[in-house]
Amino acid sequence: MSTPHDTQVGVVEQRGIALVPASERHGRPRDLFFMWLGTNTNVFYIINGAIVISLGLNFLQSVVVILVGNLAFFLLGLTSLQGPRTGTATFAINRAAFGPNGGRVLAFFNWLTLVGFEGSGLALAVIALLTLIHTFGWSIADAAWFKVVVILLVASLQAFVPILGHATIMIVQKYLAYVFVIFFVLVAIFIAGKAQLTGGTAGTFSTITVGIALMVSAGGLSWANTGSDYSRYLPENAKPWAIFWYASLGGMIPAVLLEILGAAVAAQLPSASDPISGLPSALPAWFLAPYLLVLFFNLLAVNGIDLYSSGLTLQIMGISIRRWQATLIDMAICMVLAAIAIFNSDFNTLYGQFLSLLIIFLAPWCGIYLTDAWMRRDTYNAAGLLARVGGPYWYRGGVNPAGIIAMIGGMIASALWLNSPLLQGPLSHLFNGSDMSVFTGFIVGGILYWILARVLVPESFSAAQVE
């Protein structure tokens, strides 16, 4: 369902995953740069940079890890190309590779991923606000009932922009990009004196691979599953190279700079991995309150992107609700997750464990999705993508066996070479604790799909399957 108001800022977007007609296409590829710049100029990347140092790498090694790991933002650029060609969201397009019913299963995993990020982001936003209240000497911030009230209030504020939808998100993120860039430049200036660019003990090659896996899963790969959600309103004739570069660089540039900043400070200030009680110790005392206030809105801005995409994903799972209603459902779930994190003293551990397992799903999915897009040359039967029963992507009972088998194989390959706090695969044990899970998952998933699709569903790539 859609209305002419779907492209108006400040009006609730009624469209969910329904195709965006040519008459409502608007904008330019460079809009994606500012949107992803505003989204990725956030404190999580300072945390990630500090975590890389905590793994046991020195600063120079950390810079290499950060630069290599953030090449994954090119995946975001690639998954943004299909939106203008189809007019729908990433995981609706995903049905081409997995079928409508198989796509529901993958959409569920994607939904879990997004909700996990939303819960951790909301928790940090609440903690930042409670800490700000503490700076005024108000001990009420320690009361359990008050924390619950704050969670409810922050969640209400958090849901506002995602409920309004795409047009509002694009313009809000654009202007917030300017605010956040200025803010983090000031943070960088203030903490520059704590930076340590030399010294430290060099880590092993195995540790470097673990760091790269962290950078990939916490950066470009974690956004690749949302690429077309935000490019789908662009005109169909928008230049693919412009979409690719603007989306990729909009995310990559702030991520690289902030992670290098986090690594430089953490080399001398190990507590920098905690943005609330650790990093502020390197800032002037007078800047603490402004820091916490801007940080609060920074976290809400990042969370808004996940909330919008998770709402679309609920629809793709087959739940017959409006997009804004799906956003409210996700927000309610996130409140519960945030409460668990807030009343658990080891938030950083929870966040790190969550990140460590993302690769098992995201790496093979991305390999399969992009292989399918390449085999089709980004050309789809757009209406067929949204068909509930039948259509060109129905395959066998609504499931593409090539996609499901490749996904299972890719997830196994990823888990075999994973090194995380919750799971260490046998190949990681064999090769001194290394972590090549992102590569094994992506490559095995993609190659398996390329082989199986040509054998099991060759008709899917014929001219009859596209418009």
N, C-alpha and C positions, 0 to 999 in steps of 0.2 A: 504494500500500500504506500502511496506517495501523494504529495500535494505540491502545488506550485511554490509553497512556502519552504520546501526542503532545502533550498539554496539560500535562504535568508538567515542572516546572523541574528541570534537572539530568539528564534522561533524553533519550537520543538520539531526536529526532523522526524517525519512519520515513516519514511522509507527505512526498511531494514536491509535485507539482502536482495530485494527486488532490483531488477536491472535499471540503471540510470539511463533514461532516454536521451537522445541527441539534443533535444530542446533544453535539457537541464544541465548539459555539460558546460563547464566553465573553468576558468583559471589557467595558469601556466605551469609548466614543469618546475620553474624556480620556486613556486610556492612550497613545494616539497622540501626545499633546502631549509627554509625558515621554520617550517613545521617540525622537521627532525632536529634542527639546531636547538629550538626551544625545548624539545623533549629530552635531548641528550646532554644539554648543559645542566647537569644535575649532580648532586652530592654522591650518588652511588658510585660514580667513576673515581672519585677521590678514595672512597672506601676500597674499591677494587685494586687501585694502584698500591695502597698500603698493604693489602692482603698479599700481593705479589712479593713484597719485601719480606713479609712474615713467613713466607714459604722457605726462605733461606737463600734468596738471590741478592746480589749486590745491585747498586743502582744502575750501572751500565747494562747488566744482563736484563734488568727489569725493563729498561727502555726498549731493548730488542724484542722482548716478549710482548710488550705493549704494542709496538709497531706491527709485528707479525700477526698477533691475535686480532687486531682491529681491522685487518684486511677482510675479516668476515662481514664488514659493513657492505662490501660489494654484493653479498647475498641479498641484503635488503634492497639494493638497487635492482637486482635481477627479479625479485619477487614483486616489484612495483610495476613491472612492464605489462602484466596481464590485465590489470585493472582497467585502463583505458580501452583495451581491446574487447572487453566483455561487459564492463559496467557493473560488476559485482565484486564481492569481497573475496579475499584470498582463499578461505576454506570452502567457499562455494565453488570456486574454480578448481579446488582440490578434488572435487568429485570426478573430474576427468581422469585422474590417476587411480582413484579408489572406488568409484561408483557411489551412488547416493547412500546406500546402506553402509558400505565400507567407510565412506567419508564421515558418517556419523560417529563411528568409533574413533577415527583420528581427530574429529572435532572435539570429542570428549577429552582426549588427552591434551589438546591445545587449550581447551577451557581450563583444565586443571593448572596448566602452566601459567596462564594469564592471571587466574585468581590467586595463585601463589605469590606472584609479583605484587598484585594489588594488596593482599593482606600484609605483606612485609612493608610496603610503602606507606599504607595507612598507619601501621604501628609506629613507624618512624615519625610520621607527621604528628601523631598524638604525643609521642615522647618529647618531640621538639617543643610543642605547645606547653606541656606540663613543665618542662625545664624552664621555659620562658616565664611561666607563672612563678616558679621558684625564685627566679632572679629578683622578683619584687618582694621576696620575703614572705610569701603566702604559703604557709605549711599545709593548707587545705589540699594542695596538689598531691599530697601523700595518701589521702583518704581513698579507699577502694571505691566508694560510691561516687566520688568526684571524678575518678578516672573513667568510670562507666559513662557518666554524663558527658564528659569530654569526647569519648569515643563516639557517642550518638551525635553530638553536635558537629564534629569533624566529618563524620560520614555523610551527614546531610549536606554540608558544604561541598564535600568531595563529589557528590553525585550530580551537582548542578550543571556543569558544563557538558559532561558526557550525555546527560539526558537531552540537552539542547541539540547535540549532534554534530555532524561533519562540518557544516559551514561555520559554526561558532568555534569549534575546536581549531580549525585552520587559522582563523584570525586571532584568537586568543594566544595560541602558541607562537604566532609571528611576533606579537608585541611583547610577550613574556621573554622571547629570545633576547631582545635588547636588554631587558632588566636583568636577566640571569647572567648574561655575558659580562655586564658591568659589575655585577655582584661578585662573580668569581674572579674577575681581574683584581678587585680589591682584596679578596681573600688571599690570592696569590701574592700580592704585594706585602700584605701583613705577615704572612708566614714564610716569606722568602728567607728570612734570617735563620729559620730552623732547618732549611734545606741542606742536605749533605749529598754531594754529587760524586764523591770519591770514597775509597776505602771499603771496608766490609769484606767478608769472605765469599769467594765465588761459589755459586751453587753448582750442582752436577747437571749433566744433560737431562737426566730424568726429571729433576726439579724444574728445569726450563720447560719441558713438555707439559708438566702439570700446570705451570703458569699460563702457557698458551691456551690450554683447554679452558681455564678460568676466563681468560680474556674473550675467547670466542663465545662461550655460553652466556656470559654476562653482558655481551655487547651485540655485535651485528647479528649473530645467529638468533638471539632472543627477540629481535625485532623483525626478522625475516618472515615470521608467520603472520605479520600484520601488513605487509607492504602494500598490497592492492586495496586494503580497506580505505586507504587515504588517497590513492591515485585514481580511483574508479570514477570520480567526477570530472576528471580531465577529458578534453575532447579526444575522440578516437584517433585523430590524426596528429596528436601530440608526438613530438620527436622522441623515439625510444632512447637515443643516446643522452638527451637532455634529462629525461626522467631518471635514467640510471645514475648519472653523475650527480645530479642535485640531491637525490635521495641518499646515495652512498656517502657523499662528502658532508651533507648536513648532519649525519650521525657520527661519522668517523672523526671529524676535526675536533669537536669538543671532547669526545671520549678519549682520544689520544692525549690531548693537552691536560685534561684533568687527572688522568691516570698517572701521567708523568709527574704531575704536581704531588699527587698522593704518595707516589713512590719516593720522591725526593724528601718529603717531610718525614715519612715513616722510617727512613734510614736513620734518623736521629730521634724521632718521636714515635716509638712503636704504637702508642695508643691512638695514632691518627686514623686507624681503621674504624674507630668509633666516632661518628660525626657529631654526636651530642655531648659526650663527656670527655672525649679524647682530643679531637681536632681543635675545639675552642680554646684549649689551654695554650695554643700557639698564637692566639689572637689577642689584641689589646682588650683590656677589661671593658672599656666603653663600647666596643663593637659587638659584645656578646648578644645583647638584646636585639639589635638589628639583624645580626647573623641568624639567630633562631627564628625571627619573624619571616625573613625572606626564605630561609630553609623550609619553613612550614609550607609556604605557597609553592615552592619549588617541588616538593614531594607530591603535593596535590596535582600539580600540572603533569608530572610524569604518570601518576596513577590514572589520570583522566584518559590517557591514550589506551591503556590496558583495559579500562572499564568499557570504553566504547567498543573495542574489538571483542571483548569477552561477551558482550551483549549480542553482537552479530553471530558469534560462535554458538550461543545457545539456540538461536533460530536455525542455524545450519544443522544442529543436532536433531531438529525436527519438532522442537517445542513451539506450539502455535500461540505465541504471544507477540505483542508489539515490541519493537526494539527498545523503547524507553522503559517498558516494564521489565525486560530482561536485564537492563542496567540496574534497576532497583533490586532485583533478586540477587544479582552478583554483589551489590553493595551490602546487602544484609549478610551474606556469607562472609564477606571480607571483614565485617565488624566482629564476627566471632573469631576469625583467624587473628585479627589485630589484638583482640582481648587476650587470646592465648599467648601471643608474643609479648605483650606488655606485662602480663603477670608472670612471665618466665624471665628470669634474670639473665639468661644466656642467649640473647637475641642474635648476636653475631654468629654463634654456632649454628643456630637454626637456619639463618640466611645462607651461610656457607654450605650447609648440607643440601639445602634446596637447589642451589646453583649447581652443585656437583653432579646431580642426577639429571639435569635438563638435557644434557648431550645425548643420552640414551634415546630419547624421543626425537629431539629437534634435528640432530645431525642426519639420520637416515631419512626422516620426512623431507628435509630440505633437498637432499640428493635426489629423491624420487620425484618431488614436485618439479624441480628445475629440469630434470631429465625429460619428464613428460612434456613440459612447456617447450623444450628444445626440439623434441620429436615432432611436435605439432606446429613449430615455428610461431608460437604464441597466437595461434588461430583456433578459435573454438566456436561451437554452436552455442551461443550465449543462452538462448532460451532453454536448450537442452540441459544446461548445467543446473537449472532450477526445477526441472521436471521431477515430481515426487515418484512417479511410477512410469516405466518405459523410457523412451527417448534414446538418443545416441550413446549415452554413457551408462545404460542399465546393465550391460554385460551379463553376468550370471546371477540372477536374483538380486540385482542391485549392487553387486560386489565385483570389483575388478580383481581377479585372482592374482594377476601379475603384481599389482600394487600391494596387496596384503602380504603375499609371500615375500616380496622384496623388503617390506617394512619389518617383518619378523626377522628376516636374515640380517638386515642392517642393525636392528636393535641388539641382536645377539653379538654381532661383530663389534659394536660399540661397547657393550658391557664387558666383553672379553679383555679389552685393553683400557678399561677405566680405572683410575686411581682416585677414589673419593673417600671421605671419612666414613661413609656408610657401606661402600662396596669397592673391593679391589679385585679386578679380574685376573685370571690365571696368566694372561700375557703380560700384564703389568708386573705380577710377581716374577715372572721369568726374566723380564728385562729391567730389573733393578728399580721397580716402582715408577716406571715411566707411564705416561698417559697419552696415547695416540687415538683415543676413542672418537674424537671429532672426525678424524680422517678415515678410520675404519668404518664408522657408521655411514658417513656421507658417501664414500667411494663404493662400499659393498652394496648399500641400498640403491644407489644410482645405477651401477653396472648390472645388478640383478634385474632391476626393472627394465632396463634397455633390452636385455636378453629375453626376459619372460614376456614382455609386452609384444615383441615381434613374433613370438611363438604362440601365445595364448589368445591374444586379442588383436591380431594384425589389422582387422577390419576397422578398428577404432581410429586408425590414422589415414583412412581413405578420404577422398574429397567429399564423400557423402556425409561425413560426420561433422562437417563445418558449414557455416553459412556461406 
